[in-house]
Protein backbone atom coordinates (compact mmCIF):
# COMPACT_ATOMS: atom_id res chain seq x y z
CA UNK A 1 0.00 0.00 0.00
CA UNK A 2 1.44 3.36 -0.97
CA UNK A 3 1.25 6.50 1.14
CA UNK A 4 -1.40 7.87 -1.22
CA UNK A 5 -3.66 4.88 -0.50
CA UNK A 6 -3.68 5.41 3.27
CA UNK A 7 -6.54 7.12 5.05
CA UNK A 8 -5.24 8.84 8.16
CA UNK A 9 -7.64 9.00 11.07
CA UNK A 10 -5.26 10.61 13.57
CA UNK A 11 -2.85 12.88 11.71
CA UNK A 12 -0.92 13.90 14.82
CA UNK A 13 0.06 10.30 15.61
CA UNK A 14 -0.04 8.98 12.00
CA UNK A 15 -2.74 6.41 12.79
CA UNK A 16 -4.47 5.04 9.71
CA UNK A 17 -7.96 3.68 9.23
CA UNK A 18 -6.40 0.27 8.51
CA UNK A 19 -4.65 0.32 11.91
CA UNK A 20 -7.89 1.22 13.69
CA UNK A 21 -9.80 -1.54 11.88
CA UNK A 22 -7.04 -4.08 12.64
CA UNK A 23 -7.10 -3.26 16.34
CA UNK A 24 -10.89 -3.48 16.44
CA UNK A 25 -10.69 -6.88 14.73
CA UNK A 26 -7.97 -7.96 17.20
CA UNK A 27 -10.19 -7.34 20.21
CA UNK A 28 -10.13 -3.63 21.03
CA UNK A 29 -13.63 -2.86 22.26
CA UNK A 30 -13.39 0.62 23.72
CA UNK A 31 -11.99 4.01 22.95
CA UNK A 32 -9.42 3.52 25.72
CA UNK A 33 -8.30 0.22 24.14
CA UNK A 34 -7.66 1.95 20.82
CA UNK A 35 -5.96 4.86 22.52
CA UNK A 36 -3.54 2.55 24.35
CA UNK A 37 -2.83 0.43 21.27
CA UNK A 38 -2.43 3.20 18.68
CA UNK A 39 -1.96 6.52 20.55
CA UNK A 40 -4.90 8.00 18.61
CA UNK A 41 -6.12 11.28 20.19
CA UNK A 42 -2.85 11.63 22.12
CA UNK A 43 -1.08 14.05 19.77
CA UNK A 44 -0.82 17.83 19.97
CA UNK A 45 -4.48 18.39 19.02
CA UNK A 46 -5.61 16.02 21.82
CA UNK A 47 -8.29 14.47 19.61
CA UNK A 48 -9.90 17.64 18.28
CA UNK A 49 -9.63 16.33 14.71
CA UNK A 50 -9.87 12.57 15.15
CA UNK A 51 -12.06 11.89 18.20
CA UNK A 52 -15.29 11.72 16.19
CA UNK A 53 -13.69 9.63 13.42
CA UNK A 54 -12.46 7.06 15.94
CA UNK A 55 -15.83 7.06 17.69
CA UNK A 56 -17.59 6.37 14.39
CA UNK A 57 -15.33 3.40 13.61
CA UNK A 58 -15.89 1.89 17.08
CA UNK A 59 -19.65 2.29 16.64
CA UNK A 60 -19.57 0.60 13.22
CA UNK A 61 -17.47 -2.30 14.54
CA UNK A 62 -19.74 -2.83 17.54
CA UNK A 63 -23.03 -2.24 15.72
CA UNK A 64 -24.09 0.66 17.92
CA UNK A 65 -24.76 4.36 17.48
CA UNK A 66 -21.79 6.74 17.89
CA UNK A 67 -23.48 8.40 20.89
CA UNK A 68 -23.40 5.02 22.67
CA UNK A 69 -19.57 4.83 22.53
CA UNK A 70 -17.92 5.71 25.85
CA UNK A 71 -15.57 8.52 24.84
CA UNK A 72 -12.90 9.71 27.30
CA UNK A 73 -13.19 13.22 28.68
CA UNK A 74 -11.24 15.85 26.79
CA UNK A 75 -8.44 17.26 28.90
CA UNK A 76 -6.27 19.99 27.48
CA UNK A 77 -2.58 19.77 28.31
CA UNK A 78 -2.40 23.28 29.64
CA UNK A 79 -4.26 26.54 29.96
CA UNK A 80 -3.64 28.88 27.02
CA UNK A 81 -2.08 32.20 27.96
CA UNK A 82 -1.20 35.29 25.96
CA UNK A 83 2.37 35.78 24.81
CA UNK A 84 2.46 39.17 26.53
CA UNK A 85 1.79 37.49 29.85
CA UNK A 86 4.82 35.26 29.32
CA UNK A 87 6.91 38.31 28.54
CA UNK A 88 5.58 40.11 31.60
CA UNK A 89 3.97 42.95 29.63
CA UNK A 90 0.41 41.78 29.20
CA UNK A 91 -1.01 42.60 32.59
CA UNK A 92 -2.92 40.12 34.70
CA UNK A 93 -4.75 37.20 33.17
CA UNK A 94 -8.52 37.17 33.35
RACORQUI-V142210 format. One record per residue. N is the residue number from 1. RES is the residue in one small letter. SS is DSSP state (a for helix, b for strand, c for the rest). D_LAST is the distance of its C-alpha to the last C-alpha in Angstrom with 2 decimals. Layout:
n=(N | N)
res=(RES | RES)
ss=(SS | SS)
d_last=(D_LAST | D_LAST)
//
This chain:
n=(1 | 2 | 3 | 4 | 5 | 6 | 7 | 8 | 9 | 10 | 11 | 12 | 13 | 14 | 15 | 16 | 17 | 18 | 19 | 20 | 21 | 22 | 23 | 24 | 25 | 26 | 27 | 28 | 29 | 30 | 31 | 32 | 33 | 34 | 35 | 36 | 37 | 38 | 39 | 40 | 41 | 42 | 43 | 44 | 45 | 46 | 47 | 48 | 49 | 50 | 51 | 52 | 53 | 54 | 55 | 56 | 57 | 58 | 59 | 60 | 61 | 62 | 63 | 64 | 65 | 66 | 67 | 68 | 69 | 70 | 71 | 72 | 73 | 74 | 75 | 76 | 77 | 78 | 79 | 80 | 81 | 82 | 83 | 84 | 85 | 86 | 87 | 88 | 89 | 90 | 91 | 92 | 93 | 94)
res=(x | x | x | x | x | x | x | x | x | x | x | x | x | x | x | x | x | x | x | x | x | x | x | x | x | x | x | x | x | x | x | x | x | x | x | x | x | x | x | x | x | x | x | x | x | x | x | x | x | x | x | x | x | x | x | x | x | x | x | x | x | x | x | x | x | x | x | x | x | x | x | x | x | x | x | x | x | x | x | x | x | x | x | x | x | x | x | x | x | x | x | x | x | x)
ss=(c | c | a | a | a | c | c | b | b | b | c | c | c | c | b | b | a | a | a | a | a | a | a | a | a | c | c | c | c | c | a | a | a | a | a | a | a | a | c | c | c | c | c | c | c | c | c | c | c | c | a | a | a | a | a | a | a | a | a | a | a | a | c | c | c | a | a | a | c | c | c | c | c | c | c | c | c | c | c | c | c | c | a | a | a | a | a | c | c | c | c | c | c | c)
d_last=(50.66 | 49.20 | 45.54 | 45.87 | 47.04 | 44.01 | 41.33 | 38.06 | 35.93 | 33.28 | 33.02 | 30.70 | 33.33 | 36.37 | 37.45 | 40.10 | 41.28 | 44.53 | 42.81 | 40.98 | 44.28 | 46.18 | 43.88 | 44.09 | 47.87 | 47.94 | 46.44 | 42.65 | 41.85 | 38.11 | 34.93 | 34.52 | 38.08 | 37.40 | 34.17 | 36.12 | 39.09 | 37.50 | 33.86 | 32.88 | 29.14 | 28.47 | 27.83 | 24.75 | 23.97 | 24.27 | 26.54 | 24.71 | 27.98 | 30.63 | 29.69 | 31.43 | 34.39 | 35.01 | 34.72 | 37.29 | 39.70 | 39.54 | 40.24 | 43.19 | 44.63 | 44.45 | 45.55 | 42.59 | 39.90 | 36.61 | 34.74 | 37.00 | 35.85 | 33.68 | 30.70 | 28.45 | 24.84 | 22.47 | 20.40 | 18.29 | 19.07 | 15.63 | 11.95 | 11.52 | 9.76 | 10.58 | 13.92 | 13.08 | 10.89 | 14.07 | 16.21 | 14.51 | 14.25 | 10.88 | 9.30 | 6.48 | 3.78 | 0.00)
//
